[in-house]
Amino acid sequence: MVYNKEFAEIDGVKIFIDDIDNYLAESYFLLFNHNKFNEAKLLNYIDQQKRKEYFKILTEAYLCNYNNVIETLSPLKPIVDTDKLLNVTTNRGNNVNMTLKDYLYLHRDWCFYDEGENQIESSVKLIKSYLPSDLQNALFLGCGVGRLSVEFSDIFQKVYSTDKSYSMIWHINKLMSEKSFEFFTPQQKNVYSLQEVAPKHTAFIPDTLKNTINQKVDFFVSDVLNLPLNEMSIDAAFSIYFTDVIALKLWFDKLNNVINKGGYFIHFGPLDYFFSDESEMLTAVEFKTFFEQNGYTTITDQILITSHLNDSNSMCFKVYRNWLFVAKKDA
Ligand SMILES: C[S@@+](CC[C@H](N)C(=O)[O-])C[C@H]1O[C@@H](n2cnc3c(N)ncnc32)[C@H](O)[C@@H]1O
């Protein structure tokens, strides 16, 4: 057993967070706020006199996304502590995104479009080429909606896959329990024709992969800063598009504690730092040196260019020079 504490279960989502009341209030707040944004769009579109077809398409998209978020929120509503909700301290400005981040990942991970499959396939293939085949288990940090962890499950007996976001893990459960999940990615600009303004997407997990997940992959909510895992219980820890979310100095010790001697740390991504403290925006070389000074030997340090969260309906997409860094913990 790798877990060192009990979990709470809300609407099928396993949650290993100590202050669960606060966590649920925060999760509710984030999603509720996002839906306020969807609602404002819908209200604004009612009065539009020009470009009626354009606004009709956008209205259908925002309405579906709005109803989706209501569905995610509804099991939380009766259990959220009102006092905690009123005291949520999360930065309000950061909570409203045009499209729920979950949908950008669902689009790449579970809609099986060429652009997403290409990103996944090339990165997974390169990373696997540096890993031995005799490792027992793996941990995926900030796993999003989980496709990458599932793609690695063939080389491990067991995969532990965690994210701090309630909705990311909720969406995986939703796909596991139902045939499909529909959502929209509205984009008011960078589009060629009305057809691309708000395409509807259908995410699904094929039955073969559902079986694999049931047998091998454990998805759960936890914070990398307080992992619910025993010391030296993990053979390979993956930080894919995650290293730049939180400063290394905050999570290195916690993660290092759970990695076995002779185990692996794998980073993949462009070091696109999403926090503001420049003193923690390490270069790749500094990052690698830090690991080497703390008991790891570098296995590889190289770049792979891929598109990122590319949606072929848009005339705009990101290309990343992803840094792949694989290091082995000294025995
Ligand atoms: C850029 S996304 C990458 C998702 C995934 N690795 C992928 O590439 O598909 C970063 C993820 O980290 C999660 N995250 C942020 N802070 C976290 C924390 N403290 N502990 C665990 N996950 C966290 C976010 O919810 C988000 O899903």
The ligand as an SDF file (V2000), in Angstrom:
LIG
                    3D

 27 29  0  0  0  0  0  0  0  0999 V2000
   -0.3630   22.6780  -17.2510 C   0  0  0  0  0  0  0  0  0  0  0  0
   -1.4420   21.4860  -16.5360 S   0  0  0  0  0  0  0  0  0  0  0  0
   -0.7470   19.9870  -17.1170 C   0  0  0  0  0  0  0  0  0  0  0  0
   -1.6760   18.8090  -17.1170 C   0  0  0  0  0  0  0  0  0  0  0  0
   -1.0620   17.4530  -17.5170 C   0  0  0  0  0  0  0  0  0  0  0  0
    0.2110   17.2160  -16.9050 N   0  0  0  0  0  0  0  0  0  0  0  0
   -0.9640   17.3320  -19.0140 C   0  0  0  0  0  0  0  0  0  0  0  0
    0.0340   17.7180  -19.5880 O   0  0  0  0  0  0  0  0  0  0  0  0
   -1.9120   16.8490  -19.5950 O   0  0  0  0  0  0  0  0  0  0  0  0
   -0.9370   21.5400  -14.8460 C   0  0  0  0  0  0  0  0  0  0  0  0
   -1.8180   20.7590  -13.9080 C   0  0  0  0  0  0  0  0  0  0  0  0
   -1.2860   20.8670  -12.5900 O   0  0  0  0  0  0  0  0  0  0  0  0
   -2.3580   20.9040  -11.6660 C   0  0  0  0  0  0  0  0  0  0  0  0
   -1.8710   21.4840  -10.3820 N   0  0  0  0  0  0  0  0  0  0  0  0
   -1.6740   22.7820  -10.0870 C   0  0  0  0  0  0  0  0  0  0  0  0
   -1.2070   22.9110   -8.8340 N   0  0  0  0  0  0  0  0  0  0  0  0
   -1.0980   21.6670   -8.3220 C   0  0  0  0  0  0  0  0  0  0  0  0
   -0.6650   21.1480   -7.0560 C   0  0  0  0  0  0  0  0  0  0  0  0
   -0.2810   21.9590   -6.0650 N   0  0  0  0  0  0  0  0  0  0  0  0
   -0.6710   19.8120   -6.8710 N   0  0  0  0  0  0  0  0  0  0  0  0
   -1.0850   18.9760   -7.8700 C   0  0  0  0  0  0  0  0  0  0  0  0
   -1.5200   19.4190   -9.0820 N   0  0  0  0  0  0  0  0  0  0  0  0
   -1.5260   20.7440   -9.3100 C   0  0  0  0  0  0  0  0  0  0  0  0
   -3.4160   21.7380  -12.3840 C   0  0  0  0  0  0  0  0  0  0  0  0
   -4.7140   21.5170  -11.8420 O   0  0  0  0  0  0  0  0  0  0  0  0
   -3.2630   21.2580  -13.8190 C   0  0  0  0  0  0  0  0  0  0  0  0
   -4.1460   20.2150  -14.1200 O   0  0  0  0  0  0  0  0  0  0  0  0
  1  2  1  0
  2  3  1  0
  2 10  1  0
  3  4  1  0
  4  5  1  0
  5  6  1  0
  5  7  1  0
  7  8  2  0
  7  9  1  0
 10 11  1  0
 11 12  1  0
 11 26  1  0
 12 13  1  0
 13 14  1  0
 13 24  1  0
 14 15  1  0
 14 23  1  0
 15 16  2  0
 16 17  1  0
 17 18  1  0
 17 23  2  0
 18 19  1  0
 18 20  2  0
 20 21  1  0
 21 22  2  0
 22 23  1  0
 24 25  1  0
 24 26  1  0
 26 27  1  0
M  CHG  2   2   1   9  -1
M  END
$$$$
